[in-house]
Amino acid sequence: MIRDHIAAHLGIEPADFEYAPFAEEGRLGKVYQLFGNELNALIEQLNESLSLMKKDGDALFDHYRHTLEKLGKQKGPLGLIFPKSQNTFLEQFREILADVR
């Protein structure tokens, strides 16, 4: 049910759970019951990932660059790995974009 809604709308918001077909299954209250405090973060991550389907070219490049920057600021292994890979990835991505244009 959630998968079908997302496929049709390329996103989901908490208010969407108040309408059919979710209303028949317990509405937003049931969703909070199932996912608890993680629901808002889960919806945000899901919608961010889905937004990639709407992007191309420079917008897609910017999204990947920001993602790599965010990963590079993480503590632990991610913070060590991504600053170094970011430059290499961005250079290769620019070359690919240049070939496509």
ZIFEN-V137021 format. One record per backbone hydrogen bond with DSSP energy under -0.5 kcal/mol. CO is the residue of the C=O (numbers start at 1). NH is the residue of the N-H. If there is no record, write none. Layout:
BEGIN
CO_NH + CO_NH
END
This chain:
BEGIN
1_5 + 2_6 + 3_7 + 4_8 + 5_9 + 6_10 + 13_16 + 13_17 + 14_17 + 15_18 + 16_19 + 19_22 + 19_23 + 21_24 + 22_25 + 22_27 + 23_26 + 26_30 + 27_30 + 27_31 + 28_32 + 29_33 + 30_34 + 31_35 + 32_36 + 35_38 + 36_39 + 38_42 + 39_43 + 40_44 + 41_45 + 42_46 + 43_47 + 44_48 + 45_49 + 46_50 + 47_51 + 48_52 + 49_52 + 50_53 + 51_54 + 52_55 + 56_59 + 56_60 + 57_61 + 58_62 + 59_63 + 60_64 + 61_65 + 62_66 + 63_67 + 64_68 + 65_69 + 66_70 + 67_71 + 68_72 + 69_73 + 70_73 + 71_74 + 76_80 + 77_81 + 78_82 + 81_85 + 82_86 + 83_87 + 84_88 + 85_89 + 86_90 + 87_91 + 88_92 + 89_93 + 90_94 + 91_95 + 92_96 + 93_97 + 94_98 + 95_99 + 96_100 + 97_101
END
